[in-house]
Structure formats: C-alpha cells, structure tokens
Amino acid sequence: MSQMTPSLRYQRILLKLSGEALGSRQGYGIDGETVRRIAAEVKRVHDLGVQVAMVVGGGNIWRGADAAATGMDRATADYMGMLATVMNSLAMQDAMEKLGMVTRVQTAIEMPPVAEPFIRRRAVRHLEKGRVVILAAGSGNPFFTTDTAAALRAVELMLKFCSKRPK
Ligand code: UDP
C-alpha cells in the first residue's frame, strides 16, 4: 500500500550517512551502540510516515583515495571502499530490523546472496510500501564518492518530490 501523509513537509527523504558517523570515537570500525542510536533516530522520522532512503558511506573502514596515496591502484582501492559501504549498510539494516523496521539493502555492485541490486523502480516501490531502502556500494563506479552517489540517487528517487507543496 502506498504511504502518503499529506501533512508532512517532506514525504520522502534521502539521508546520507558518512561511514565515520558509524565508527567509534576515533571514527574507525563499526560501533554497535552508535549504529543502534542512529537506527532509532531514523525510526522516529520513519514513524512520522516519511519514506526514507539512505546512502551509507565507508570512510570508517576504507577510503580509496587514502590507499591510492600509498601506491595502490586507485580503481582497486575505490572498489574496496565500495565494499566497505556494503558492510556498513548491512550493519544499519541489522540494527533497523531489530527495531522492527522493514528494510532492503540495494547495492550498485551486484552481490545477490548479500543484497538486491539497485533497481530504481524497485527502490521506489519499496519506499512506497514503507520499507527503508539502504543504498550500498555508492555509485558502483571508482573515482566517485558516496556524496556523489547520494546526489545521484536523490535525483533518481526524489525528483517528483522536489517541487514545493502549495501552502
Ligand atoms: N567509492 C567509490 N565510488 C562511489 C562511492 C564510494 O569509489 O560511488 C569508494 C571511494 O574509495 C570512497 C569509499 O568508497 O573513499 C568510501 O566512500 P566515502 O569516502 O564516500 O565514504 P564516507 O566519507 O561517506 O564515509
């Protein structure tokens, strides 16, 4: 069933979550307590009836540019960074589902046993059904970042929501 709450200023949002936000105080690794806190915050927004998509970064685990600076092939390093975003996305999914939310992880790099591939129309359908869509693996392309991927996915998933509602 399509979820629409007319009183909401924003019917659908895309949240960009930096990997560092999921890390411990030092910003590294995945801190379970932090992930659970963020999941609870997202749930509060989702419970208002807002459709929520998320793009999750990977900088708490791996950044391609840093590895390339030490001599690694940049494209290889970037693919590793995209895989890091998948780990973070799965951690977010786990925490949100523990709170009773229904979620789907979609990845820009296909890995069928782990998550759905990113299919725009399917992502929209999930959102309409009230599922939180967690978008992993950035844009699927090296030499980009998850900020770019967030902008791309926002346009893909949100465009018709961008015009201002009449007052
Ligand atoms: N990345 C990439 N293409 C993308 C998105 C990400 O190659 O479309 C790689 C890149 O190496 C990047 C890493 O994944 O450094 C982690 O993403 P990002 O640095 O954007 O994470 P954040 O800063 O949001 O934690």
Backbone and ligand atoms as CSV (ligand in chain L), in Angstrom:
chain,resi,resn,atom,element,x,y,z
A,1,MET,N,N,0.841,-1.189,0.000
A,1,MET,CA,C,0.000,0.000,0.000
A,1,MET,C,C,0.882,1.247,0.000
A,2,SER,N,N,0.513,2.207,-0.797
A,2,SER,CA,C,1.302,3.426,-0.878
A,2,SER,C,C,1.092,4.278,0.375
A,3,GLN,N,N,2.201,4.709,0.983
A,3,GLN,CA,C,2.100,5.511,2.189
A,3,GLN,C,C,2.269,6.983,1.844
A,4,MET,N,N,1.302,7.786,2.161
A,4,MET,CA,C,1.396,9.227,1.948
A,4,MET,C,C,0.772,9.918,3.140
A,5,THR,N,N,1.485,10.833,3.742
A,5,THR,CA,C,0.939,11.581,4.864
A,5,THR,C,C,0.911,13.044,4.448
A,6,PRO,N,N,-0.253,13.547,4.032
A,6,PRO,CA,C,-0.333,14.875,3.409
A,6,PRO,C,C,0.224,15.993,4.277
A,7,SER,N,N,0.161,15.852,5.608
A,7,SER,CA,C,0.601,16.953,6.484
A,7,SER,C,C,2.123,17.094,6.524
A,8,LEU,N,N,2.856,16.136,6.004
A,8,LEU,CA,C,4.320,16.193,6.096
A,8,LEU,C,C,4.905,17.195,5.118
A,9,ARG,N,N,5.917,17.936,5.583
A,9,ARG,CA,C,6.613,18.871,4.691
A,9,ARG,C,C,7.390,18.092,3.632
A,10,TYR,N,N,8.016,16.998,4.070
A,10,TYR,CA,C,8.759,16.136,3.134
A,10,TYR,C,C,8.175,14.726,3.191
A,11,GLN,N,N,7.700,14.247,2.069
A,11,GLN,CA,C,7.110,12.906,2.016
A,11,GLN,C,C,8.183,11.825,1.914
A,12,ARG,N,N,9.280,12.189,1.267
A,12,ARG,CA,C,10.342,11.206,1.026
A,12,ARG,C,C,11.683,11.908,1.194
A,13,ILE,N,N,12.580,11.272,1.910
A,13,ILE,CA,C,13.901,11.876,2.097
A,13,ILE,C,C,14.997,10.879,1.753
A,14,LEU,N,N,16.161,11.424,1.436
A,14,LEU,CA,C,17.349,10.589,1.309
A,14,LEU,C,C,18.368,11.088,2.332
A,15,LEU,N,N,18.775,10.196,3.201
A,15,LEU,CA,C,19.748,10.525,4.248
A,15,LEU,C,C,21.117,9.995,3.832
A,16,LYS,N,N,22.088,10.891,3.762
A,16,LYS,CA,C,23.476,10.457,3.506
A,16,LYS,C,C,24.161,10.286,4.854
A,17,LEU,N,N,24.612,9.085,5.106
A,17,LEU,CA,C,25.259,8.774,6.380
A,17,LEU,C,C,26.731,8.482,6.114
A,18,SER,N,N,27.599,9.337,6.620
A,18,SER,CA,C,29.034,9.095,6.446
A,18,SER,C,C,29.457,7.878,7.248
A,19,GLY,N,N,30.390,7.120,6.720
A,19,GLY,CA,C,30.894,5.965,7.449
A,19,GLY,C,C,31.428,6.368,8.814
A,20,GLU,N,N,32.052,7.525,8.872
A,20,GLU,CA,C,32.642,7.957,10.152
A,20,GLU,C,C,31.590,8.122,11.241
A,21,ALA,N,N,30.366,8.387,10.836
A,21,ALA,CA,C,29.291,8.530,11.825
A,21,ALA,C,C,29.000,7.200,12.518
A,22,LEU,N,N,29.375,6.105,11.887
A,22,LEU,CA,C,29.093,4.774,12.454
A,22,LEU,C,C,30.250,4.253,13.290
A,23,GLY,N,N,31.357,4.981,13.247
A,23,GLY,CA,C,32.560,4.487,13.900
A,23,GLY,C,C,32.585,4.760,15.390
A,24,SER,N,N,33.612,4.279,16.006
A,24,SER,CA,C,33.826,4.552,17.422
A,24,SER,C,C,34.249,6.018,17.562
A,25,ARG,N,N,34.631,6.424,18.750
A,25,ARG,CA,C,35.060,7.803,18.973
A,25,ARG,C,C,36.155,8.215,17.992
A,26,GLN,N,N,37.006,7.275,17.659
A,26,GLN,CA,C,38.108,7.578,16.730
A,26,GLN,C,C,37.613,7.603,15.273
A,27,GLY,N,N,36.393,7.163,15.043
A,27,GLY,CA,C,35.854,7.175,13.694
A,27,GLY,C,C,36.098,5.891,12.916
A,28,TYR,N,N,36.839,4.934,13.532
A,28,TYR,CA,C,37.150,3.689,12.812
A,28,TYR,C,C,36.171,2.582,13.169
A,29,GLY,N,N,36.065,1.596,12.295
A,29,GLY,CA,C,35.265,0.410,12.584
A,29,GLY,C,C,33.787,0.730,12.681
A,30,ILE,N,N,33.021,-0.268,13.123
A,30,ILE,CA,C,31.575,-0.099,13.259
A,30,ILE,C,C,31.244,-0.230,14.746
A,31,ASP,N,N,30.705,0.812,15.320
A,31,ASP,CA,C,30.367,0.810,16.737
A,31,ASP,C,C,28.885,0.464,16.899
A,32,GLY,N,N,28.625,-0.699,17.476
A,32,GLY,CA,C,27.248,-1.200,17.575
A,32,GLY,C,C,26.305,-0.226,18.258
A,33,GLU,N,N,26.761,0.365,19.338
A,33,GLU,CA,C,25.902,1.290,20.093
A,33,GLU,C,C,25.525,2.500,19.220
A,34,THR,N,N,26.517,2.993,18.485
A,34,THR,CA,C,26.270,4.151,17.610
A,34,THR,C,C,25.290,3.789,16.500
A,35,VAL,N,N,25.479,2.616,15.923
A,35,VAL,CA,C,24.582,2.181,14.840
A,35,VAL,C,C,23.159,2.057,15.364
A,36,ARG,N,N,23.011,1.513,16.567
A,36,ARG,CA,C,21.659,1.362,17.146
A,36,ARG,C,C,21.029,2.725,17.427
A,37,ARG,N,N,21.831,3.680,17.874
A,37,ARG,CA,C,21.294,5.025,18.147
A,37,ARG,C,C,20.809,5.685,16.851
A,38,ILE,N,N,21.609,5.550,15.803
A,38,ILE,CA,C,21.213,6.151,14.511
A,38,ILE,C,C,19.955,5.469,13.983
A,39,ALA,N,N,19.903,4.144,14.125
A,39,ALA,CA,C,18.722,3.402,13.667
A,39,ALA,C,C,17.469,3.911,14.384
A,40,ALA,N,N,17.596,4.150,15.681
A,40,ALA,CA,C,16.444,4.630,16.458
A,40,ALA,C,C,16.032,6.028,15.992
A,41,GLU,N,N,17.012,6.865,15.639
A,41,GLU,CA,C,16.692,8.218,15.148
A,41,GLU,C,C,15.967,8.145,13.809
A,42,VAL,N,N,16.455,7.261,12.951
A,42,VAL,CA,C,15.800,7.105,11.643
A,42,VAL,C,C,14.376,6.584,11.838
A,43,LYS,N,N,14.212,5.690,12.803
A,43,LYS,CA,C,12.879,5.130,13.053
A,43,LYS,C,C,11.892,6.231,13.469
A,44,ARG,N,N,12.369,7.169,14.272
A,44,ARG,CA,C,11.465,8.247,14.715
A,44,ARG,C,C,10.946,9.037,13.506
A,45,VAL,N,N,11.820,9.273,12.558
A,45,VAL,CA,C,11.409,10.003,11.343
A,45,VAL,C,C,10.466,9.134,10.508
A,46,HIS,N,N,10.848,7.871,10.355
A,46,HIS,CA,C,10.051,6.952,9.543
A,46,HIS,C,C,8.654,6.761,10.140
A,47,ASP,N,N,8.587,6.743,11.473
A,47,ASP,CA,C,7.289,6.561,12.140
A,47,ASP,C,C,6.328,7.723,11.885
A,48,LEU,N,N,6.875,8.872,11.474
A,48,LEU,CA,C,6.003,10.008,11.125
A,48,LEU,C,C,5.278,9.761,9.803
A,49,GLY,N,N,5.778,8.751,9.045
A,49,GLY,CA,C,5.195,8.474,7.735
A,49,GLY,C,C,6.082,8.917,6.586
A,50,VAL,N,N,7.311,9.353,6.928
A,50,VAL,CA,C,8.254,9.780,5.882
A,50,VAL,C,C,8.872,8.545,5.229
A,51,GLN,N,N,8.937,8.551,3.914
A,51,GLN,CA,C,9.639,7.485,3.193
A,51,GLN,C,C,11.144,7.778,3.261
A,52,VAL,N,N,11.913,6.773,3.666
A,52,VAL,CA,C,13.332,7.013,3.942
A,52,VAL,C,C,14.226,6.134,3.065
A,53,ALA,N,N,15.092,6.789,2.310
A,53,ALA,CA,C,16.193,6.105,1.616
A,53,ALA,C,C,17.489,6.587,2.261
A,54,MET,N,N,18.474,5.733,2.292
A,54,MET,CA,C,19.756,6.099,2.889
A,54,MET,C,C,20.893,5.719,1.960
A,55,VAL,N,N,21.879,6.590,1.865
A,55,VAL,CA,C,23.143,6.242,1.211
A,55,VAL,C,C,24.193,6.199,2.314
A,56,VAL,N,N,24.863,5.081,2.442
A,56,VAL,CA,C,25.803,4.882,3.543
A,56,VAL,C,C,27.233,4.898,2.995
A,57,GLY,N,N,28.092,5.673,3.658
A,57,GLY,CA,C,29.497,5.761,3.251
A,57,GLY,C,C,30.328,4.616,3.818
A,58,GLY,N,N,31.624,4.714,3.621
A,58,GLY,CA,C,32.513,3.635,4.066
A,58,GLY,C,C,33.813,4.122,4.674
A,59,GLY,N,N,33.901,5.441,4.880
A,59,GLY,CA,C,35.167,6.043,5.305
A,59,GLY,C,C,35.676,5.573,6.661
A,60,ASN,N,N,34.811,4.974,7.477
A,60,ASN,CA,C,35.257,4.425,8.762
A,60,ASN,C,C,36.043,3.127,8.589
A,61,ILE,N,N,35.984,2.573,7.374
A,61,ILE,CA,C,36.671,1.297,7.111
A,61,ILE,C,C,37.759,1.480,6.058
A,62,TRP,N,N,37.416,2.165,4.990
A,62,TRP,CA,C,38.359,2.251,3.867
A,62,TRP,C,C,38.028,3.438,2.983
A,63,ARG,N,N,39.041,4.200,2.640
A,63,ARG,CA,C,38.877,5.283,1.665
A,63,ARG,C,C,39.835,5.044,0.508
A,64,GLY,N,N,39.296,4.997,-0.691
A,64,GLY,CA,C,40.111,4.703,-1.858
A,64,GLY,C,C,41.253,5.681,-2.053
A,65,ALA,N,N,40.966,6.946,-1.871
A,65,ALA,CA,C,41.991,7.964,-2.149
A,65,ALA,C,C,43.183,7.803,-1.203
A,66,ASP,N,N,42.904,7.459,0.062
A,66,ASP,CA,C,43.999,7.286,1.033
A,66,ASP,C,C,44.892,6.115,0.621
A,67,ALA,N,N,44.244,5.021,0.219
A,67,ALA,CA,C,45.024,3.841,-0.177
A,67,ALA,C,C,45.808,4.137,-1.460
A,68,ALA,N,N,45.183,4.886,-2.373
A,68,ALA,CA,C,45.870,5.224,-3.627
A,68,ALA,C,C,47.094,6.096,-3.344
A,69,ALA,N,N,46.980,6.940,-2.313
A,69,ALA,CA,C,48.112,7.818,-1.966
A,69,ALA,C,C,49.315,7.015,-1.495
A,70,THR,N,N,49.079,5.802,-1.014
A,70,THR,CA,C,50.202,4.962,-0.568
A,70,THR,C,C,50.676,4.028,-1.686
A,71,GLY,N,N,50.106,4.189,-2.884
A,71,GLY,CA,C,50.627,3.445,-4.031
A,71,GLY,C,C,49.688,2.411,-4.624
A,72,MET,N,N,48.530,2.202,-4.010
A,72,MET,CA,C,47.613,1.191,-4.549
A,72,MET,C,C,46.914,1.721,-5.794
A,73,ASP,N,N,46.603,0.819,-6.679
A,73,ASP,CA,C,45.835,1.186,-7.867
A,73,ASP,C,C,44.522,1.849,-7.430
A,74,ARG,N,N,44.215,3.031,-7.976
A,74,ARG,CA,C,43.087,3.813,-7.470
A,74,ARG,C,C,41.742,3.103,-7.660
A,75,ALA,N,N,41.571,2.495,-8.827
A,75,ALA,CA,C,40.277,1.840,-9.063
A,75,ALA,C,C,40.079,0.675,-8.096
A,76,THR,N,N,41.133,-0.108,-7.886
A,76,THR,CA,C,41.040,-1.230,-6.940
A,76,THR,C,C,40.717,-0.712,-5.545
A,77,ALA,N,N,41.415,0.346,-5.148
A,77,ALA,CA,C,41.195,0.916,-3.820
A,77,ALA,C,C,39.764,1.428,-3.687
A,78,ASP,N,N,39.243,2.015,-4.744
A,78,ASP,CA,C,37.865,2.524,-4.696
A,78,ASP,C,C,36.850,1.385,-4.619
A,79,TYR,N,N,37.109,0.299,-5.344
A,79,TYR,CA,C,36.183,-0.844,-5.222
A,79,TYR,C,C,36.184,-1.366,-3.795
A,80,MET,N,N,37.349,-1.373,-3.159
A,80,MET,CA,C,37.406,-1.798,-1.753
A,80,MET,C,C,36.578,-0.849,-0.882
A,81,GLY,N,N,36.654,0.434,-1.197
A,81,GLY,CA,C,35.840,1.409,-0.456
A,81,GLY,C,C,34.358,1.141,-0.638
A,82,MET,N,N,33.962,0.795,-1.842
A,82,MET,CA,C,32.544,0.498,-2.085
A,82,MET,C,C,32.115,-0.737,-1.302
A,83,LEU,N,N,33.015,-1.728,-1.203
A,83,LEU,CA,C,32.681,-2.918,-0.401
A,83,LEU,C,C,32.519,-2.535,1.075
A,84,ALA,N,N,33.315,-1.572,1.520
A,84,ALA,CA,C,33.177,-1.105,2.911
A,84,ALA,C,C,31.786,-0.524,3.152
A,85,THR,N,N,31.253,0.166,2.155
A,85,THR,CA,C,29.902,0.742,2.329
A,85,THR,C,C,28.850,-0.357,2.456
A,86,VAL,N,N,29.118,-1.498,1.821
A,86,VAL,CA,C,28.169,-2.614,1.928
A,86,VAL,C,C,28.176,-3.150,3.365
A,87,MET,N,N,29.359,-3.263,3.962
A,87,MET,CA,C,29.439,-3.716,5.361
A,87,MET,C,C,28.658,-2.776,6.269
A,88,ASN,N,N,28.866,-1.496,6.100
A,88,ASN,CA,C,28.129,-0.524,6.929
A,88,ASN,C,C,26.624,-0.623,6.698
A,89,SER,N,N,26.246,-0.804,5.446
A,89,SER,CA,C,24.813,-0.884,5.116
A,89,SER,C,C,24.172,-2.099,5.786
A,90,LEU,N,N,24.894,-3.213,5.803
A,90,LEU,CA,C,24.344,-4.415,6.436
A,90,LEU,C,C,24.221,-4.212,7.952
A,91,ALA,N,N,25.180,-3.498,8.527
A,91,ALA,CA,C,25.100,-3.202,9.964
A,91,ALA,C,C,23.887,-2.325,10.260
A,92,MET,N,N,23.651,-1.319,9.385
A,92,MET,CA,C,22.476,-0.451,9.569
A,92,MET,C,C,21.195,-1.265,9.416
A,93,GLN,N,N,21.171,-2.117,8.403
A,93,GLN,CA,C,19.975,-2.934,8.179
A,93,GLN,C,C,19.674,-3.783,9.405
A,94,ASP,N,N,20.702,-4.422,9.932
A,94,ASP,CA,C,20.515,-5.287,11.090
A,94,ASP,C,C,19.927,-4.499,12.262
A,95,ALA,N,N,20.488,-3.335,12.527
A,95,ALA,CA,C,20.023,-2.530,13.668
A,95,ALA,C,C,18.584,-2.068,13.456
A,96,MET,N,N,18.245,-1.679,12.236
A,96,MET,CA,C,16.886,-1.192,11.982
A,96,MET,C,C,15.874,-2.329,12.060
A,97,GLU,N,N,16.260,-3.491,11.560
A,97,GLU,CA,C,15.314,-4.616,11.601
A,97,GLU,C,C,15.120,-5.097,13.035
A,98,LYS,N,N,16.142,-4.939,13.873
A,98,LYS,CA,C,15.996,-5.298,15.300
A,98,LYS,C,C,14.963,-4.395,15.964
A,99,LEU,N,N,14.760,-3.210,15.390
A,99,LEU,CA,C,13.751,-2.283,15.920
A,99,LEU,C,C,12.382,-2.510,15.272
A,100,GLY,N,N,12.289,-3.535,14.436
A,100,GLY,CA,C,11.009,-3.868,13.826
A,100,GLY,C,C,10.743,-3.174,12.506
A,101,MET,N,N,11.741,-2.473,11.969
A,101,MET,CA,C,11.553,-1.800,10.686
A,101,MET,C,C,11.758,-2.806,9.549
A,102,VAL,N,N,11.114,-2.532,8.432
A,102,VAL,CA,C,11.312,-3.378,7.253
A,102,VAL,C,C,12.255,-2.642,6.310
A,103,THR,N,N,13.314,-3.291,5.926
A,103,THR,CA,C,14.351,-2.619,5.134
A,103,THR,C,C,14.765,-3.478,3.937
A,104,ARG,N,N,15.361,-2.812,2.986
A,104,ARG,CA,C,16.022,-3.518,1.882
A,104,ARG,C,C,17.361,-2.839,1.638
A,105,VAL,N,N,18.410,-3.652,1.498
A,105,VAL,CA,C,19.686,-3.110,1.033
A,105,VAL,C,C,19.747,-3.344,-0.466
A,106,GLN,N,N,20.061,-2.292,-1.208
A,106,GLN,CA,C,20.297,-2.434,-2.652
A,106,GLN,C,C,21.725,-1.974,-2.930
A,107,THR,N,N,22.461,-2.772,-3.689
A,107,THR,CA,C,23.847,-2.405,-3.966
A,107,THR,C,C,24.045,-2.050,-5.433
A,108,ALA,N,N,24.962,-1.112,-5.653
A,108,ALA,CA,C,25.309,-0.715,-7.018
A,108,ALA,C,C,26.281,-1.718,-7.639
A,109,ILE,N,N,26.855,-2.589,-6.816
A,109,ILE,CA,C,27.689,-3.699,-7.320
A,109,ILE,C,C,26.950,-4.979,-6.976
A,110,GLU,N,N,26.634,-5.765,-7.974
A,110,GLU,CA,C,25.792,-6.921,-7.731
A,110,GLU,C,C,26.468,-7.952,-6.839
A,111,MET,N,N,25.753,-8.396,-5.839
A,111,MET,CA,C,26.193,-9.490,-4.963
A,111,MET,C,C,24.938,-10.157,-4.411
A,112,PRO,N,N,24.294,-10.974,-5.262
A,112,PRO,CA,C,22.957,-11.481,-4.966
A,112,PRO,C,C,22.778,-12.165,-3.607
A,113,PRO,N,N,23.752,-12.912,-3.098
A,113,PRO,CA,C,23.479,-13.539,-1.794
A,113,PRO,C,C,23.406,-12.520,-0.652
A,114,VAL,N,N,23.907,-11.321,-0.900
A,114,VAL,CA,C,24.040,-10.327,0.168
A,114,VAL,C,C,22.911,-9.308,0.134
A,115,ALA,N,N,22.542,-8.861,-1.048
A,115,ALA,CA,C,21.571,-7.770,-1.164
A,115,ALA,C,C,21.011,-7.725,-2.577
A,116,GLU,N,N,19.917,-6.982,-2.710
A,116,GLU,CA,C,19.349,-6.776,-4.051
A,116,GLU,C,C,20.272,-5.868,-4.862
A,117,PRO,N,N,20.235,-5.992,-6.175
A,117,PRO,CA,C,20.907,-4.965,-6.986
A,117,PRO,C,C,20.103,-3.674,-6.925
A,118,PHE,N,N,20.757,-2.539,-7.191
A,118,PHE,CA,C,19.997,-1.285,-7.252
A,118,PHE,C,C,19.169,-1.267,-8.528
A,119,ILE,N,N,17.876,-1.239,-8.355
A,119,ILE,CA,C,16.937,-1.098,-9.478
A,119,ILE,C,C,16.002,0.036,-9.083
A,120,ARG,N,N,16.116,1.143,-9.805
A,120,ARG,CA,C,15.436,2.364,-9.380
A,120,ARG,C,C,13.944,2.148,-9.138
A,121,ARG,N,N,13.293,1.525,-10.066
A,121,ARG,CA,C,11.840,1.373,-9.931
A,121,ARG,C,C,11.476,0.475,-8.756
A,122,ARG,N,N,12.329,-0.518,-8.499
A,122,ARG,CA,C,12.072,-1.389,-7.352
A,122,ARG,C,C,12.311,-0.619,-6.043
A,123,ALA,N,N,13.341,0.208,-6.046
A,123,ALA,CA,C,13.612,1.023,-4.852
A,123,ALA,C,C,12.417,1.935,-4.553
A,124,VAL,N,N,11.878,2.544,-5.591
A,124,VAL,CA,C,10.710,3.426,-5.407
A,124,VAL,C,C,9.536,2.631,-4.830
A,125,ARG,N,N,9.356,1.448,-5.342
A,125,ARG,CA,C,8.241,0.608,-4.861
A,125,ARG,C,C,8.419,0.269,-3.375
A,126,HIS,N,N,9.672,-0.063,-3.009
A,126,HIS,CA,C,9.947,-0.344,-1.587
A,126,HIS,C,C,9.590,0.866,-0.734
A,127,LEU,N,N,10.007,2.040,-1.202
A,127,LEU,CA,C,9.729,3.263,-0.431
A,127,LEU,C,C,8.227,3.465,-0.283
A,128,GLU,N,N,7.516,3.264,-1.361
A,128,GLU,CA,C,6.061,3.440,-1.327
A,128,GLU,C,C,5.403,2.473,-0.343
A,129,LYS,N,N,6.027,1.307,-0.198
A,129,LYS,CA,C,5.471,0.310,0.726
A,129,LYS,C,C,5.937,0.523,2.161
A,130,GLY,N,N,6.704,1.584,2.381
A,130,GLY,CA,C,7.134,1.890,3.744
A,130,GLY,C,C,8.398,1.189,4.173
A,131,ARG,N,N,9.106,0.597,3.213
A,131,ARG,CA,C,10.382,-0.039,3.556
A,131,ARG,C,C,11.497,1.002,3.458
A,132,VAL,N,N,12.431,0.930,4.398
A,132,VAL,CA,C,13.600,1.798,4.303
A,132,VAL,C,C,14.563,1.169,3.307
A,133,VAL,N,N,15.014,1.950,2.349
A,133,VAL,CA,C,15.936,1.438,1.329
A,133,VAL,C,C,17.336,1.965,1.635
A,134,ILE,N,N,18.249,1.030,1.871
A,134,ILE,CA,C,19.637,1.386,2.180
A,134,ILE,C,C,20.457,1.127,0.927
A,135,LEU,N,N,21.049,2.197,0.421
A,135,LEU,CA,C,21.740,2.113,-0.867
A,135,LEU,C,C,23.239,1.961,-0.621
A,136,ALA,N,N,23.771,0.826,-1.044
A,136,ALA,CA,C,25.162,0.479,-0.749
A,136,ALA,C,C,25.998,0.486,-2.021
A,137,ALA,N,N,27.298,0.515,-1.829
A,137,ALA,CA,C,28.281,0.472,-2.917
A,137,ALA,C,C,28.288,1.756,-3.752
A,138,GLY,N,N,27.851,2.830,-3.139
A,138,GLY,CA,C,27.938,4.134,-3.796
A,138,GLY,C,C,27.291,4.130,-5.159
A,139,SER,N,N,28.018,4.694,-6.119
A,139,SER,CA,C,27.514,4.757,-7.496
A,139,SER,C,C,27.871,3.496,-8.279
A,140,GLY,N,N,28.725,2.652,-7.678
A,140,GLY,CA,C,29.221,1.469,-8.399
A,140,GLY,C,C,30.433,1.778,-9.255
A,141,ASN,N,N,30.867,3.036,-9.251
A,141,ASN,CA,C,31.995,3.446,-10.099
A,141,ASN,C,C,33.141,3.975,-9.257
A,142,PRO,N,N,34.378,3.556,-9.592
A,142,PRO,CA,C,35.521,4.152,-8.903
A,142,PRO,C,C,35.661,5.615,-9.288
A,143,PHE,N,N,36.472,6.341,-8.524
A,143,PHE,CA,C,36.731,7.779,-8.727
A,143,PHE,C,C,35.543,8.660,-8.330
A,144,PHE,N,N,34.572,8.036,-7.660
A,144,PHE,CA,C,33.463,8.823,-7.121
A,144,PHE,C,C,33.412,8.630,-5.615
A,145,THR,N,N,32.532,9.349,-4.960
A,145,THR,CA,C,32.358,9.173,-3.510
A,145,THR,C,C,30.885,8.914,-3.229
A,146,THR,N,N,30.604,8.586,-1.994
A,146,THR,CA,C,29.201,8.357,-1.652
A,146,THR,C,C,28.411,9.670,-1.604
A,147,ASP,N,N,29.104,10.793,-1.465
A,147,ASP,CA,C,28.382,12.079,-1.571
A,147,ASP,C,C,27.815,12.238,-2.984
A,148,THR,N,N,28.644,11.902,-3.968
A,148,THR,CA,C,28.168,11.968,-5.359
A,148,THR,C,C,27.024,10.979,-5.559
A,149,ALA,N,N,27.207,9.778,-4.999
A,149,ALA,CA,C,26.164,8.750,-5.146
A,149,ALA,C,C,24.861,9.232,-4.503
A,150,ALA,N,N,24.975,9.912,-3.369
A,150,ALA,CA,C,23.769,10.395,-2.688
A,150,ALA,C,C,23.037,11.412,-3.560
A,151,ALA,N,N,23.804,12.300,-4.195
A,151,ALA,CA,C,23.181,13.300,-5.072
A,151,ALA,C,C,22.494,12.611,-6.258
A,152,LEU,N,N,23.188,11.623,-6.807
A,152,LEU,CA,C,22.637,10.875,-7.940
A,152,LEU,C,C,21.343,10.147,-7.551
A,153,ARG,N,N,21.415,9.414,-6.458
A,153,ARG,CA,C,20.226,8.647,-6.031
A,153,ARG,C,C,19.084,9.589,-5.623
A,154,ALA,N,N,19.434,10.719,-5.041
A,154,ALA,CA,C,18.382,11.661,-4.647
A,154,ALA,C,C,17.609,12.117,-5.878
A,155,VAL,N,N,18.337,12.422,-6.939
A,155,VAL,CA,C,17.651,12.860,-8.150
A,155,VAL,C,C,16.830,11.704,-8.733
A,156,GLU,N,N,17.407,10.521,-8.704
A,156,GLU,CA,C,16.693,9.370,-9.267
A,156,GLU,C,C,15.414,9.044,-8.500
A,157,LEU,N,N,15.487,9.164,-7.172
A,157,LEU,CA,C,14.373,8.684,-6.345
A,157,LEU,C,C,13.431,9.783,-5.893
A,158,MET,N,N,13.899,11.043,-5.939
A,158,MET,CA,C,13.141,12.115,-5.272
A,158,MET,C,C,12.569,13.151,-6.217
A,159,LEU,N,N,12.956,13.141,-7.470
A,159,LEU,CA,C,12.703,14.309,-8.302
A,159,LEU,C,C,11.276,14.807,-8.217
A,160,LYS,N,N,10.326,13.880,-8.268
A,160,LYS,CA,C,8.936,14.354,-8.282
A,160,LYS,C,C,8.502,14.903,-6.930
A,161,PHE,N,N,9.354,14.706,-5.882
A,161,PHE,CA,C,9.024,15.226,-4.567
A,161,PHE,C,C,9.672,16.591,-4.328
A,162,CYS,N,N,10.473,17.044,-5.307
A,162,CYS,CA,C,11.275,18.240,-5.068
A,162,CYS,C,C,10.496,19.545,-5.191
A,163,SER,N,N,9.442,19.545,-5.980
A,163,SER,CA,C,8.695,20.793,-6.124
A,163,SER,C,C,8.017,21.124,-4.803
A,164,LYS,N,N,7.931,22.432,-4.489
A,164,LYS,CA,C,7.363,22.854,-3.208
A,164,LYS,C,C,5.886,22.572,-3.165
A,165,ARG,N,N,5.433,22.090,-1.999
A,165,ARG,CA,C,3.997,21.881,-1.822
A,165,ARG,C,C,3.327,23.239,-1.714
A,166,PRO,N,N,2.123,23.370,-2.272
A,166,PRO,CA,C,1.401,24.624,-2.084
A,166,PRO,C,C,1.088,24.826,-0.604
A,167,LYS,N,N,1.139,26.097,-0.163
A,167,LYS,CA,C,0.890,26.373,1.265
A,167,LYS,C,C,-0.574,26.207,1.590
L,1,UDP,N1,N,33.574,4.917,-3.529
L,1,UDP,C1,C,33.706,4.862,-4.916
L,1,UDP,N2,N,32.623,5.174,-5.698
L,1,UDP,C2,C,31.440,5.575,-5.172
L,1,UDP,C3,C,31.323,5.657,-3.772
L,1,UDP,C4,C,32.393,5.328,-2.969
L,1,UDP,O1,O,34.752,4.515,-5.438
L,1,UDP,O2,O,30.500,5.845,-5.940
L,1,UDP,C5,C,34.699,4.490,-2.683
L,1,UDP,C6,C,35.779,5.561,-2.501
L,1,UDP,O3,O,37.021,4.912,-2.465
L,1,UDP,C7,C,35.445,6.134,-1.134
L,1,UDP,C8,C,34.955,4.902,-0.401
L,1,UDP,O4,O,34.242,4.171,-1.385
L,1,UDP,O5,O,36.560,6.699,-0.483
L,1,UDP,C9,C,34.083,5.170,0.785
L,1,UDP,O6,O,33.116,6.148,0.451
L,1,UDP,P1,P,33.176,7.633,1.059
L,1,UDP,O7,O,34.600,8.062,1.209
L,1,UDP,O8,O,32.300,8.492,0.252
L,1,UDP,O9,O,32.546,7.379,2.486
L,1,UDP,P2,P,32.186,8.441,3.634
L,1,UDP,O10,O,33.165,9.583,3.563
L,1,UDP,O11,O,30.804,8.915,3.370
L,1,UDP,O12,O,32.273,7.641,4.895
